[in-house]
């Protein structure tokens, strides 16, 4: 039985557009001047790749970013991403503070001056993963770059 060409093209578009690929998250080391693979972002879950096993550290939905709390299936909202900017919840006030931006696959941390941006990482296709990566590394600056919470 032969299928018309338009049916095969339609099937090809539907099948291959429904399959989601994993996105990789990289950390930029200033001293080494290279990118290091630290995680993946797949179907709204953010995985940090460790030496022995991978660990789910966050998830994202509807522009909100959640971190995993200890315990069974408990999540906490830590930030939001929209319009190429990343916002973090302020610890004391009921508002969000801009901490960075993501443009063309690169993640930048906001500096102390108004237009001062520092490169902290790279992502492929997964903006929420990039935003969460920046949230993790925001307060952990060292002379090697940024240290994540899990090291």
Secondary structure, 3 states (H helix, E strand, C coil): CCCCHHHHHHHHHHHHHHCCCCEEEEEEECCCCEEEEEEEEECCEEEEECCCCEEEEEEEECCEEEEECCCCCCEEEEEEEECCEEEEECCCCCCEEEEEEEECCEEEEECCCCCCEEEEEEECCCHHHHHHHHHHHCCCEECCEECCCCC
